[in-house]
């Protein structure tokens, strides 16, 4: 009877210790980085640089709206490129052929990720109305 009590207390203590123990290998993805603390998490930081492109749409009501829409498109394109570099892409290809010719050919590319800590360094207006964030 006494051995059961000791065993139960040990199992409860071990399970609670496992819940409170901070193991860096079990942390979720995208741990928050603190620049004020030198930790092993901060030493694992990898920097990627991408350049998104956006173009002023023809159907914008004003020149200012066109510039803002181009900037937003360029930033979104940069985020997409960053996610593709970090997480990769899922390619879904479908082709339907019959009688020696291709009737339908579809390729879809998917990527998805949470981005945290990204920074837009610079946004410049290039030639031909193309906007480039750096």
Z-matrix of the N, CA and C atoms (Angstrom, degrees):
N
C 1 1.449
C 2 1.524 1 110.63
N 3 1.340 2 115.69 1 -43.52
C 4 1.453 3 121.61 2 -179.45
C 5 1.530 4 110.92 3 -67.28
N 6 1.343 5 116.90 4 -36.12
C 7 1.462 6 120.87 5 178.49
C 8 1.517 7 111.18 6 -65.56
N 9 1.341 8 117.36 7 -36.80
C 10 1.466 9 121.06 8 178.11
C 11 1.518 10 110.78 9 -63.38
N 12 1.324 11 117.54 10 -41.46
C 13 1.455 12 122.08 11 -179.55
C 14 1.527 13 110.04 12 -64.53
N 15 1.322 14 117.01 13 -45.41
C 16 1.459 15 121.14 14 179.43
C 17 1.526 16 110.24 15 -63.67
N 18 1.333 17 117.65 16 -42.87
C 19 1.455 18 121.59 17 178.95
C 20 1.525 19 111.16 18 -63.83
N 21 1.330 20 117.54 19 -41.46
C 22 1.468 21 121.29 20 178.83
C 23 1.513 22 111.02 21 -64.51
N 24 1.328 23 118.07 22 -42.82
C 25 1.465 24 121.99 23 178.85
C 26 1.525 25 109.69 24 -63.78
N 27 1.323 26 117.21 25 -42.03
C 28 1.471 27 120.33 26 178.87
C 29 1.519 28 110.99 27 -63.50
N 30 1.336 29 118.58 28 -43.05
C 31 1.455 30 121.55 29 179.36
C 32 1.528 31 111.52 30 -64.43
N 33 1.314 32 116.71 31 -41.63
C 34 1.465 33 120.14 32 178.22
C 35 1.526 34 110.20 33 -64.90
N 36 1.333 35 117.20 34 -43.41
C 37 1.461 36 121.15 35 -179.93
C 38 1.529 37 110.89 36 -63.07
N 39 1.334 38 117.31 37 -42.27
C 40 1.459 39 120.53 38 179.13
C 41 1.521 40 111.79 39 -65.93
N 42 1.322 41 116.81 40 -39.65
C 43 1.464 42 118.85 41 179.93
C 44 1.523 43 110.55 42 -68.29
N 45 1.331 44 118.03 43 -38.54
C 46 1.467 45 120.06 44 177.26
C 47 1.521 46 111.10 45 -68.06
N 48 1.342 47 117.24 46 -39.28
C 49 1.454 48 120.53 47 178.48
C 50 1.525 49 110.41 48 -62.54
N 51 1.331 50 116.71 49 -37.91
C 52 1.462 51 121.03 50 178.33
C 53 1.513 52 111.88 51 -65.82
N 54 1.336 53 117.66 52 -31.08
C 55 1.468 54 120.83 53 179.34
C 56 1.514 55 111.59 54 -74.89
N 57 1.341 56 117.57 55 -31.79
C 58 1.460 57 119.61 56 -176.09
C 59 1.511 58 112.71 57 -97.82
N 60 1.311 59 118.55 58 -14.40
C 61 1.458 60 121.58 59 -179.14
C 62 1.515 61 110.04 60 -68.62
N 63 1.327 62 117.75 61 129.47
C 64 1.464 63 122.41 62 -178.66
C 65 1.513 64 109.14 63 -95.73
N 66 1.301 65 116.87 64 103.01
C 67 1.452 66 122.36 65 179.06
C 68 1.519 67 107.88 66 -108.01
N 69 1.326 68 117.20 67 120.45
C 70 1.472 69 120.53 68 -174.46
C 71 1.522 70 112.11 69 -64.34
N 72 1.337 71 118.38 70 -23.02
C 73 1.458 72 119.20 71 -179.43
C 74 1.520 73 111.77 72 -77.58
N 75 1.344 74 117.84 73 -16.11
C 76 1.458 75 119.92 74 179.38
C 77 1.513 76 112.92 75 -101.39
N 78 1.333 77 118.66 76 4.08
C 79 1.447 78 120.44 77 177.79
C 80 1.521 79 109.31 78 -67.49
N 81 1.325 80 115.04 79 151.22
C 82 1.451 81 119.82 80 177.86
C 83 1.513 82 110.76 81 -69.23
N 84 1.320 83 117.32 82 167.44
C 85 1.454 84 119.98 83 179.73
C 86 1.520 85 110.59 84 -68.35
N 87 1.303 86 116.63 85 148.32
C 88 1.459 87 121.73 86 175.15
C 89 1.508 88 113.48 87 76.67
N 90 1.338 89 117.70 88 43.72
C 91 1.448 90 119.69 89 176.63
C 92 1.525 91 110.37 90 -58.20
N 93 1.323 92 116.28 91 147.02
C 94 1.456 93 120.96 92 -177.81
C 95 1.518 94 108.67 93 -74.59
N 96 1.315 95 116.70 94 130.85
C 97 1.453 96 121.85 95 -179.80
C 98 1.516 97 109.49 96 -96.27
N 99 1.314 98 117.38 97 134.90
C 100 1.450 99 122.63 98 -179.56
C 101 1.517 100 107.77 99 -115.05
N 102 1.318 101 116.85 100 115.47
C 103 1.461 102 120.49 101 -176.09
C 104 1.520 103 111.79 102 -72.83
N 105 1.340 104 118.59 103 -17.37
C 106 1.455 105 120.66 104 -179.27
C 107 1.526 106 112.63 105 -82.47
N 108 1.321 107 117.69 106 -13.43
C 109 1.458 108 121.48 107 -177.36
C 110 1.522 109 108.57 108 -117.05
N 111 1.318 110 116.49 109 126.85
C 112 1.456 111 120.60 110 175.35
C 113 1.522 112 107.97 111 -85.15
N 114 1.305 113 116.85 112 103.80
C 115 1.459 114 120.94 113 -178.73
C 116 1.516 115 109.52 114 -128.52
N 117 1.317 116 114.89 115 172.57
C 118 1.455 117 119.21 116 179.20
C 119 1.514 118 111.11 117 -69.16
N 120 1.345 119 117.71 118 -26.01
C 121 1.460 120 120.24 119 178.02
C 122 1.524 121 109.49 120 -66.77
N 123 1.340 122 117.21 121 -41.95
C 124 1.462 123 120.39 122 -179.89
C 125 1.521 124 112.06 123 -66.70
N 126 1.311 125 118.21 124 -26.17
C 127 1.454 126 120.59 125 179.91
C 128 1.517 127 112.32 126 -76.73
N 129 1.327 128 118.38 127 -10.87
C 130 1.451 129 122.77 128 -179.80
C 131 1.524 130 112.00 129 -94.27
N 132 1.315 131 118.10 130 9.41
C 133 1.463 132 121.45 131 -176.80
C 134 1.522 133 109.91 132 -72.09
N 135 1.328 134 115.78 133 131.66
C 136 1.454 135 122.38 134 176.13
C 137 1.525 136 106.96 135 -119.05
N 138 1.309 137 116.96 136 135.57
C 139 1.462 138 121.19 137 -178.18
C 140 1.516 139 109.69 138 -104.22
N 141 1.328 140 116.11 139 129.34
C 142 1.451 141 123.23 140 174.01
C 143 1.515 142 107.67 141 -115.64
N 144 1.312 143 116.56 142 143.20
C 145 1.452 144 120.65 143 175.73
C 146 1.526 145 108.59 144 -123.94
N 147 1.315 146 116.10 145 128.08
C 148 1.454 147 121.88 146 178.92
C 149 1.524 148 108.19 147 -129.13
N 150 1.322 149 115.62 148 158.63
C 151 1.457 150 121.89 149 176.76
C 152 1.512 151 108.29 150 -126.83
N 153 1.329 152 115.24 151 111.14
C 154 1.460 153 120.43 152 177.28
C 155 1.517 154 110.21 153 -87.27
N 156 1.299 155 116.39 154 160.11
C 157 1.460 156 121.21 155 179.76
C 158 1.519 157 108.98 156 -130.39
N 159 1.308 158 116.24 157 140.02
C 160 1.452 159 122.01 158 176.10
C 161 1.512 160 109.20 159 -140.43
N 162 1.300 161 116.85 160 149.69
C 163 1.460 162 120.66 161 -178.53
C 164 1.526 163 108.73 162 -124.84
N 165 1.310 164 115.76 163 145.46
C 166 1.461 165 120.94 164 179.54
C 167 1.523 166 109.40 165 -67.54
N 168 1.334 167 117.02 166 124.93
C 169 1.472 168 119.14 167 -179.08
C 170 1.527 169 111.21 168 -73.09
N 171 1.299 170 115.60 169 148.91
C 172 1.455 171 120.78 170 -179.65
C 173 1.522 172 112.42 171 -73.68
N 174 1.330 173 117.31 172 -24.29
C 175 1.457 174 119.96 173 -175.90
C 176 1.526 175 113.34 174 -91.53
N 177 1.334 176 119.11 175 13.69
C 178 1.457 177 121.71 176 177.16
C 179 1.527 178 109.54 177 -69.82
N 180 1.324 179 115.66 178 145.87
C 181 1.461 180 120.03 179 -177.86
C 182 1.521 181 112.71 180 -75.27
N 183 1.326 182 116.93 181 -36.50
C 184 1.468 183 120.82 182 -179.89
C 185 1.525 184 109.56 183 -133.10
N 186 1.316 185 116.19 184 166.28
C 187 1.463 186 121.42 185 177.76
C 188 1.528 187 110.28 186 -64.89
N 189 1.338 188 116.82 187 -38.71
C 190 1.464 189 120.70 188 178.72
C 191 1.521 190 111.92 189 -62.80
N 192 1.336 191 116.20 190 -42.53
C 193 1.459 192 120.43 191 177.54
C 194 1.527 193 110.40 192 -63.30
N 195 1.312 194 117.19 193 -39.80
C 196 1.464 195 121.21 194 179.74
C 197 1.526 196 110.52 195 -63.48
N 198 1.327 197 117.07 196 -40.86
C 199 1.465 198 120.79 197 179.64
C 200 1.522 199 110.37 198 -65.83
N 201 1.344 200 117.06 199 -44.66
C 202 1.465 201 120.50 200 179.35
C 203 1.529 202 111.68 201 -63.62
N 204 1.325 203 116.74 202 -39.95
C 205 1.469 204 119.96 203 179.18
C 206 1.525 205 110.79 204 -67.11
N 207 1.308 206 117.77 205 -37.20
C 208 1.464 207 121.34 206 177.98
C 209 1.521 208 110.42 207 -66.98
N 210 1.334 209 117.34 208 -40.40
C 211 1.462 210 120.53 209 177.63
C 212 1.525 211 110.79 210 -62.79
N 213 1.326 212 116.95 211 -44.27
C 214 1.461 213 120.58 212 -179.69
C 215 1.527 214 111.01 213 -65.12
N 216 1.324 215 116.71 214 -39.63
C 217 1.467 216 120.07 215 177.82
C 218 1.529 217 110.68 216 -64.89
N 219 1.336 218 117.43 217 -38.86
C 220 1.461 219 120.98 218 -179.67
C 221 1.525 220 110.81 219 -66.65
N 222 1.324 221 117.48 220 -42.01
C 223 1.462 222 120.87 221 178.69
C 224 1.535 223 110.10 222 -65.55
N 225 1.328 224 117.60 223 -43.91
C 226 1.471 225 121.21 224 178.70
C 227 1.530 226 110.66 225 -62.44
N 228 1.325 227 117.64 226 -39.41
C 229 1.464 228 120.96 227 177.64
C 230 1.523 229 110.56 228 -65.01
N 231 1.329 230 117.03 229 -38.71
C 232 1.466 231 120.75 230 176.60
C 233 1.520 232 111.97 231 -64.14
N 234 1.349 233 116.88 232 -41.89
C 235 1.463 234 120.54 233 176.58
C 236 1.521 235 110.56 234 -61.55
N 237 1.321 236 116.97 235 -42.65
C 238 1.471 237 120.67 236 179.32
C 239 1.524 238 110.45 237 -60.69
N 240 1.330 239 116.48 238 -45.00
C 241 1.462 240 119.64 239 179.75
C 242 1.522 241 111.48 240 -63.62
N 243 1.337 242 116.20 241 -38.52
C 244 1.459 243 120.24 242 179.47
C 245 1.527 244 111.25 243 -64.23
N 246 1.331 245 116.57 244 -44.38
C 247 1.465 246 120.31 245 178.63
C 248 1.522 247 110.38 246 -63.31
N 249 1.327 248 117.57 247 -39.96
C 250 1.463 249 120.14 248 178.44
C 251 1.520 250 111.07 249 -63.19
N 252 1.336 251 117.95 250 -36.41
C 253 1.467 252 120.27 251 178.18
C 254 1.519 253 111.61 252 -70.42
N 255 1.325 254 116.73 253 -42.21
C 256 1.457 255 120.89 254 -174.01
C 257 1.524 256 112.03 255 -78.77
N 258 1.324 257 118.05 256 -47.43
C 259 1.454 258 122.10 257 -172.58
C 260 1.523 259 114.38 258 -102.78
N 261 1.332 260 118.01 259 -18.49
C 262 1.452 261 120.68 260 -177.00
C 263 1.516 262 110.90 261 89.66
N 264 1.309 263 116.10 262 -176.04
C 265 1.457 264 121.19 263 -178.62
C 266 1.520 265 109.62 264 -130.21
N 267 1.321 266 115.19 265 154.05
C 268 1.452 267 122.77 266 173.34
C 269 1.519 268 106.50 267 -108.88
N 270 1.313 269 116.85 268 119.58
C 271 1.454 270 121.80 269 -177.91
C 272 1.517 271 108.55 270 -106.02
N 273 1.329 272 115.31 271 126.28
C 274 1.460 273 122.11 272 178.19
C 275 1.527 274 106.65 273 -117.43
N 276 1.309 275 116.71 274 112.63
C 277 1.466 276 121.07 275 -177.39
C 278 1.517 277 110.10 276 -115.24
N 279 1.331 278 115.29 277 140.81
C 280 1.461 279 121.41 278 179.23
C 281 1.525 280 108.07 279 -140.21
N 282 1.318 281 116.06 280 133.27
C 283 1.451 282 120.35 281 176.88
C 284 1.521 283 108.94 282 -137.40
N 285 1.309 284 115.89 283 134.26
C 286 1.458 285 121.59 284 177.44
C 287 1.520 286 107.31 285 -119.11
N 288 1.313 287 115.45 286 122.19
C 289 1.458 288 120.38 287 -178.31
C 290 1.521 289 109.75 288 -126.48
N 291 1.302 290 114.54 289 150.26
C 292 1.455 291 119.86 290 177.27
C 293 1.516 292 110.32 291 -160.57
N 294 1.304 293 116.11 292 140.64
C 295 1.465 294 122.63 293 179.20
C 296 1.534 295 113.39 294 54.63
N 297 1.317 296 115.06 295 39.56
C 298 1.464 297 119.38 296 174.01
C 299 1.517 298 115.20 297 80.27
N 300 1.307 299 119.24 298 8.53
C 301 1.460 300 120.49 299 177.98
C 302 1.528 301 109.68 300 -137.21
N 303 1.326 302 115.29 301 156.16
C 304 1.454 303 121.30 302 179.10
C 305 1.522 304 108.05 303 -85.26
N 306 1.326 305 116.61 304 121.21
C 307 1.458 306 121.51 305 179.25
C 308 1.522 307 112.15 306 -87.67
N 309 1.334 308 116.05 307 -37.38
C 310 1.454 309 120.64 308 -178.21
C 311 1.516 310 108.38 309 -148.49
N 312 1.323 311 116.59 310 135.76
C 313 1.455 312 122.30 311 179.15
C 314 1.521 313 107.41 312 -138.15
N 315 1.319 314 116.99 313 117.16
C 316 1.461 315 121.89 314 -177.44
C 317 1.520 316 109.30 315 -129.53
N 318 1.319 317 116.09 316 131.11
C 319 1.460 318 121.75 317 174.43
C 320 1.525 319 106.91 318 -128.23
N 321 1.322 320 115.68 319 123.07
C 322 1.461 321 120.97 320 177.74
C 323 1.519 322 108.22 321 -118.27
N 324 1.326 323 116.13 322 136.53
C 325 1.457 324 122.38 323 178.85
C 326 1.520 325 107.62 324 -117.04
N 327 1.349 326 116.39 325 128.74
C 328 1.455 327 121.91 326 -178.93
C 329 1.525 328 109.24 327 -124.90
N 330 1.305 329 115.84 328 143.41
C 331 1.453 330 121.64 329 170.78
C 332 1.517 331 107.54 330 -150.17
N 333 1.319 332 116.40 331 151.72
C 334 1.457 333 119.93 332 -178.29
C 335 1.511 334 109.06 333 -156.02
N 336 1.322 335 116.42 334 137.08
C 337 1.451 336 120.46 335 177.22
C 338 1.521 337 109.19 336 -168.60
N 339 1.314 338 116.19 337 159.38
C 340 1.454 339 122.18 338 169.98
C 341 1.513 340 107.34 339 -91.43
N 342 1.315 341 116.47 340 132.86
C 343 1.461 342 120.68 341 176.08
C 344 1.518 343 108.78 342 -111.26
N 345 1.305 344 115.14 343 131.88
C 346 1.456 345 120.05 344 177.84
C 347 1.517 346 107.95 345 -138.14
N 348 1.311 347 116.82 346 136.58
C 349 1.454 348 120.80 347 177.96
C 350 1.515 349 113.94 348 83.86
N 351 1.327 350 117.75 349 16.64
C 352 1.460 351 119.63 350 177.59
C 353 1.523 352 108.99 351 -79.37
N 354 1.301 353 115.57 352 155.22
C 355 1.457 354 120.59 353 -177.95
C 356 1.525 355 109.43 354 -141.87
N 357 1.324 356 116.43 355 128.61
C 358 1.457 357 121.71 356 174.22
C 359 1.519 358 106.14 357 -86.03
N 360 1.313 359 116.41 358 117.77
C 361 1.463 360 120.69 359 -174.11
C 362 1.534 361 112.52 360 -80.20
N 363 1.322 362 116.79 361 -41.26
C 364 1.457 363 120.01 362 -174.21
C 365 1.520 364 108.79 363 -161.82
N 366 1.332 365 116.32 364 147.43
C 367 1.458 366 120.96 365 174.77
C 368 1.524 367 107.06 366 -125.57
N 369 1.336 368 115.91 367 123.42
C 370 1.459 369 119.95 368 -178.56
C 371 1.523 370 109.91 369 -125.44
N 372 1.316 371 114.95 370 149.48
C 373 1.459 372 122.21 371 175.59
C 374 1.530 373 107.51 372 -93.92
N 375 1.318 374 116.34 373 117.68
C 376 1.453 375 120.70 374 179.58
C 377 1.520 376 111.38 375 -95.33
N 378 1.307 377 114.89 376 -168.46
C 379 1.460 378 120.63 377 178.43
C 380 1.519 379 110.76 378 -70.53
N 381 1.304 380 116.30 379 156.77
C 382 1.465 381 124.54 380 174.88
C 383 1.531 382 112.72 381 60.72
N 384 1.322 383 118.04 382 26.33
C 385 1.457 384 121.85 383 177.83
C 386 1.517 385 114.46 384 74.58
N 387 1.325 386 118.20 385 19.06
C 388 1.459 387 122.17 386 179.96
C 389 1.533 388 108.85 387 -90.90
N 390 1.320 389 116.13 388 127.94
C 391 1.456 390 122.59 389 179.64
C 392 1.506 391 109.37 390 -103.06
N 393 1.343 392 116.42 391 136.37
C 394 1.456 393 122.02 392 -176.95
C 395 1.521 394 109.54 393 -128.57
N 396 1.346 395 118.13 394 115.87
C 397 1.471 396 118.31 395 169.83
C 398 1.514 397 108.49 396 -85.24
N 399 1.302 398 117.46 397 145.75
C 400 1.458 399 120.70 398 -179.44
C 401 1.480 400 113.12 399 -108.02
